[in-house]
Amino acid sequence: MEINQSEKTGRFICTMRKEKNLTQKELAQSLDVTDKAISKWERGLSCPDISLLIPLAKVLDVSTSELLNGERKEGEQPEHTEAMVVEALQYSDRSTKLKFEKFRQVSLIALSATILIAIFTCIICDFCLTSSLTWSLLVTATLLFSWVMLLPAFKAKSRVIRKLLVAVSIFIIPYLAVLSRLLKLPIVLTLGGSISVLSIIGIWCIYIVFHLLPDRKLCAAGLSFLLCIPLSFGINHIIPIFTRQHNPSLSENLVNTFSLLILAAICFGSDYVAAHRKG
């Protein structure tokens, strides 16, 4: 049965990797990808990104044309042919990146324009209806906060999630302070700030877990559910301090904890099964 080109290339990658005595994980680390990506390439389920073809060829000690064809070529290849292939790949990669960058810039401009129009519309309507600025200030603060939160997604070229978390960590308390001042409700800052700080710490811990276990997302998810147990306890005991409500009952805490433990156990079990099958 005739195999398609992606399967042919995948088998070639697998063969050359083994000749270099590299594991899938070692090859993945040298290319800054996951070993699951390497596995999919070698099984013909997907193809390497065009930006990875040149570094992949260097690691496997083959030419880019051989990598694209999925086989070794007899005899020595003309240098100008390989140079043309490399140049074409680099040009294609640059072109793709420029198109994506242009798309992000246009999207950011469109988002910014939409937010500005919404702000001015709300201010005009508020002033015409009440002869003052009341609810429009809340809308303006919320829209500006949202714009700042989304900015890293459009401007950052790497580690977008980390930069989003940094933005939230920096601006959430000032945002709550503005809302508290506009609403004249101190509890918005005190209660909201306390919950936000605790939640941000929890989210950062979860981010670190996934960062340390990039190839074991199920295991990371299980650990995240375990981290949610003290986080939920903390939030449930912070709320009564500011609202004078009763603390959650023992049964409510047990149900919440038991539910998170079940979810964690499911993730750990799935991770074990996946690792066992892979092994």
Secondary structure by P-SEA (a helix, b strand, c coil): ccccaaaaaaaaaaaaaaaacccaaaaaaaacccaaaaaaaaaccccccccaaaaaaaaacccaaaaaacccccccccaaaaaaaaaaaaaaaaaaaaaaaaaaaaaaaaaaaaaaaaaaaaaaaaaaacccccaaaaaaaaaaaaaaaaccccccccaaaaaaaaaaaccaaaaaaaaaaaaccccccaaaaaaaaaaaaaaaaaaaaaaaccccaaaaaaaaaaaaaaaaaaaaaaaaaccccccccaaaaaaaaaaaaaaaaaaaaaaaaaaaaac
